[in-house]
């Protein structure tokens, strides 16, 4: 009886999980600007996803800043490479508008207008896994240097260590990586203590082996993380994040409070369709709604077609188009 119940519960959670391309549940290691559901990516044989992003200020025309993001996946659905652009500068330039001539007559004289040229930098990231599908390295390229993060795990599959290096590449082909100079920036070790069956204490140790921060993590009976509280050993800084789920194990509310940069509170509220796809995320700062993200899907395969980011603070709309390739 118990075995049958667990089987049904597993299938229920499995299908609810894989129905959604984006994973919004809390992760120990966040890989990209968007965390994708690897099981969903694998089942649908997605090879890559490219996002094209434009802005439309209220009362104005669409502004294309050539902003883009790209994600590449292996046949197991794992993200192994991605990139994104960041605006580095905007440069005014003169654009010559030729005259309009019809039947030998000038209908409109030529003019010179000032336009804005947007210059972007592109950040490239590679992700590496071990034989147990665990992330063991994330290498970020910014210009000629790399920020590399290496991860180790304990016997319970918990993150045990994170090491951050600054690295150089001595390969003449910049698409390939050959380690040159490696400089240690930081090393962080994690130790875990089970306080109750659903509560864990995580001790964060610096590169001198001293505990500088402790984390209390609570889970519900289904294994969902419901709270994560950080407290620094020196000073009065703290951060707490809480998570709420619906009866289908879907995240519906994420709230964060912190005093690291003055007292601040942030919150996200999620809603879903009857097809179990994420419809909206509403973001609050304090009690003020600052952004609403809406997702539109392809009815045939429930893949995201586009994303609309309504920025209330800056009175603009971000329009994001998704395109896919498949194995």
C-alpha positions in Angstrom: 0.0 0.0 0.0 2.8 2.4 1.0 4.9 1.4 -2.0 1.9 2.1 -4.4 1.3 5.5 -2.7 4.9 6.5 -3.1 4.9 5.5 -6.8 1.8 7.6 -7.4 3.3 10.5 -5.5 6.6 10.2 -7.5 4.7 10.2 -10.8 2.6 13.2 -9.7 5.6 15.3 -8.8 7.6 14.1 -11.9 4.9 15.1 -14.4 4.2 18.4 -12.6 8.0 19.1 -12.7 8.6 18.3 -16.3 5.6 20.2 -17.7 7.4 23.5 -17.2 10.5 24.6 -19.3 11.6 27.1 -16.6 12.6 26.0 -13.2 11.8 28.6 -10.6 12.4 26.5 -7.5 15.4 27.3 -5.3 18.7 25.7 -6.3 22.0 25.3 -4.6 23.9 26.4 -7.8 22.2 28.8 -10.1 23.7 28.4 -13.6 22.3 31.2 -15.7 20.0 34.2 -15.8 17.3 31.6 -16.4 17.3 28.2 -14.8 15.8 25.6 -17.2 14.2 22.3 -16.3 16.7 19.8 -17.6 14.2 16.9 -17.6 11.8 19.0 -19.8 14.7 20.0 -22.1 15.8 16.4 -22.4 12.3 15.0 -23.1 11.7 17.6 -25.8 15.2 17.2 -27.3 15.9 20.9 -27.1 19.4 21.7 -28.4 19.5 25.5 -27.9 17.3 28.5 -26.9 18.0 32.0 -28.1 16.3 35.1 -26.6 16.0 38.4 -28.5 15.2 41.3 -26.3 13.8 44.8 -27.2 12.5 47.6 -25.0 9.4 49.8 -25.5 9.2 52.8 -23.3 5.6 54.0 -22.7 4.6 56.4 -25.4 7.6 55.7 -27.6 8.7 53.4 -30.3 10.5 50.1 -29.8 14.2 50.4 -29.0 16.5 47.6 -30.2 19.7 47.5 -28.2 20.9 44.2 -29.8 20.4 42.5 -26.4 20.3 38.8 -26.5 20.8 35.6 -24.5 21.7 32.1 -25.8 21.6 28.7 -24.0 23.0 25.4 -25.3 22.1 22.0 -23.9 23.5 18.5 -24.3 21.5 15.4 -25.1 20.9 14.9 -21.4 19.1 18.2 -21.1 22.0 19.8 -19.2 23.0 23.4 -19.8 26.7 23.4 -20.9 27.2 26.8 -22.5 25.4 30.1 -22.5 26.0 33.8 -23.2 24.3 37.1 -22.6 24.9 40.7 -23.6 25.3 43.8 -21.3 25.2 47.4 -22.5 28.6 48.9 -22.3 27.9 52.3 -23.8 25.6 54.2 -26.1 27.1 56.5 -28.8 25.2 59.2 -30.7 25.7 59.2 -34.4 24.5 61.2 -37.4 22.3 59.4 -39.9 21.7 60.8 -43.4 18.1 60.7 -44.5 18.0 60.9 -48.3 15.5 63.1 -50.0 12.3 61.7 -51.5 12.0 62.4 -55.2 8.9 61.6 -57.3 8.7 62.3 -61.0 11.7 64.5 -60.8 10.4 66.6 -58.0 11.7 66.7 -54.4 8.8 65.7 -52.2 10.8 65.9 -49.0 14.3 67.3 -48.6 17.1 65.2 -47.2 18.0 65.7 -43.6 20.5 64.6 -41.0 19.2 63.0 -37.8 20.9 62.0 -34.6 20.4 58.3 -33.7 21.9 56.2 -30.8 24.2 53.3 -31.5 24.3 50.7 -28.7 27.5 48.9 -28.0 27.3 45.6 -26.0 29.8 43.4 -24.3 29.1 39.6 -24.4 29.6 37.4 -21.4 30.3 33.7 -22.1 29.9 30.9 -19.6 30.7 27.2 -19.8 29.4 24.6 -17.4 31.0 21.2 -16.7 29.5 18.1 -15.0 30.8 14.9 -13.5 29.6 11.3 -14.1 26.8 11.9 -11.5 25.4 14.9 -13.4 26.7 17.3 -10.7 28.0 20.7 -11.6 31.7 20.7 -10.9 32.8 23.9 -12.7 31.3 27.1 -14.1 33.8 29.3 -16.1 32.8 32.9 -16.9 34.7 34.8 -19.6 34.7 38.6 -19.5 37.2 40.0 -21.9 40.6 38.3 -21.6 40.0 36.9 -18.1 37.9 34.1 -16.7 36.1 33.8 -13.4 36.1 30.0 -12.6 34.0 28.4 -9.8 34.8 24.8 -8.8 32.4 22.8 -6.8 32.9 19.7 -4.6 30.2 17.5 -2.9 30.0 15.3 0.2 28.8 11.7 0.5 25.2 13.0 0.8 25.4 14.9 -2.5 25.4 18.2 -0.6 27.6 21.1 -1.8 30.8 20.8 0.3 33.1 23.4 -1.2 33.2 26.3 -3.7 36.5 27.7 -4.9 36.8 30.9 -7.0 39.8 31.5 -9.3 40.8 34.2 -11.7 42.2 32.3 -14.8 43.8 33.1 -18.1 43.6 31.2 -21.4 46.8 30.4 -23.3 45.0 28.8 -26.2 45.4 30.7 -29.5 41.8 29.6 -30.3 39.6 31.5 -27.9 36.8 29.0 -28.4 39.1 26.5 -26.7 40.4 26.8 -23.1 43.9 25.9 -22.0 44.7 27.0 -18.4 47.4 29.6 -18.1 47.7 31.5 -14.8 45.3 30.6 -12.0 44.9 32.9 -9.0 42.9 32.0 -6.0 40.3 34.6 -5.1 38.3 32.7 -2.4 37.5 29.3 -1.0 34.4 28.5 0.9 33.6 25.2 2.7 30.2 24.1 3.9 29.4 21.7 6.8 25.9 20.4 7.5 24.1 19.4 10.8 20.7 17.8 10.8 18.8 19.6 13.6 15.5 17.8 12.9 14.2 15.6 10.0 13.2 18.7 8.2 15.7 21.3 9.4 19.4 21.6 8.5 22.1 23.9 9.8 24.6 24.9 7.1 27.9 26.3 8.4 29.9 28.5 6.0 33.7 28.5 6.6 36.1 30.9 4.9 39.5 30.0 3.4 41.0 30.0 7.0 38.5 27.4 8.1 36.6 29.8 10.3 32.8 30.0 10.4 31.7 33.4 9.2 28.0 32.7 8.4 25.4 30.1 9.3 22.3 29.1 7.4 19.2 27.5 8.8 17.2 25.6 6.1 13.7 24.2 6.6 11.9 21.8 4.3 8.3 20.6 4.2 7.1 16.9 4.1 7.4 16.8 0.3 11.1 17.9 0.4 10.4 21.5 -0.8 12.6 24.2 0.7 10.3 26.5 2.7 12.8 28.9 4.3 16.5 29.8 4.3 17.9 32.1 6.9 21.4 33.6 6.8 23.1 35.1 9.8 26.7 36.5 9.8 28.8 35.7 12.8 30.2 39.3 12.9 27.8 42.2 12.9 24.0 42.2 12.7 23.5 41.3 9.1 20.9 38.8 8.2 18.9 37.6 5.2 15.8 35.3 5.2 14.0 33.9 2.2 10.7 32.0 2.5 9.0 29.8 -0.1 5.3 28.8 -0.4 3.9 26.1 -2.6 0.4 25.1 -3.8 -1.2 21.7 -3.5 0.5 20.7 -6.8 4.0 21.4 -5.4 4.4 24.5 -7.5 6.1 27.6 -6.1 3.6 30.4 -5.7 5.4 32.9 -3.4 9.0 33.8 -2.7 9.8 36.5 -0.2 13.2 37.9 0.9 14.1 40.3 3.7 17.5 41.6 4.5 19.4 44.4 6.3 22.7 44.0 4.3 22.1 47.3 2.4 19.6 48.8 4.7 16.3 47.2 5.6 14.8 45.8 2.4 12.0 43.4 1.4 11.4 41.8 -1.9 8.7 39.4 -3.0 7.7 37.4 -6.1 4.2 35.9 -6.6 3.7 33.3 -9.3 0.5 32.1 -11.1 0.0 29.1 -13.4 -2.3 28.0 -16.2 -4.6 25.0 -16.2 -1.9 23.3 -18.4 0.6 23.7 -15.5 2.6 26.4 -17.3 4.0 29.5 -15.5 1.8 32.4 -16.5 3.1 35.4 -14.5 5.6 36.5 -11.9 4.8 39.7 -10.1 7.8 41.3 -8.4 7.4 43.6 -5.4 9.8 45.9 -3.5 8.2 46.5 -0.1 4.5 46.7 -0.9 5.0 48.3 -4.3 4.6 46.2 -7.5 7.7 47.1 -9.6 7.5 44.5 -12.4 5.2 41.9 -13.9 6.6 39.1 -16.2 4.1 37.3 -18.4 4.8 34.2 -20.5 3.1 33.2 -23.8 3.2 29.6 -25.0 3.0 27.5 -28.1 -0.3 25.6 -27.8 1.2 22.5 -29.6 4.2 21.8 -27.3 3.8 24.3 -24.4 7.1 25.9 -25.1 7.5 29.6 -24.3 7.1 31.8 -27.4 7.6 35.1 -25.8 7.9 36.9 -22.5 6.6 40.4 -21.6 8.3 42.3 -18.8 6.2 45.2 -17.6 8.5 47.6 -15.7 6.3 49.9 -13.7 9.2 51.8 -12.1 10.7 52.8 -15.4 7.5 52.9 -17.4 8.6 50.5 -20.1 7.9 47.0 -21.5 10.6 44.5 -22.3 9.6 42.1 -25.2 11.5 38.8 -25.4 11.2 36.4 -28.2 12.3 32.7 -27.8 13.6 30.6 -30.6 14.6 26.9 -30.4 16.7 24.3 -32.2 16.3 20.6 -31.6 18.4 17.4 -31.8 
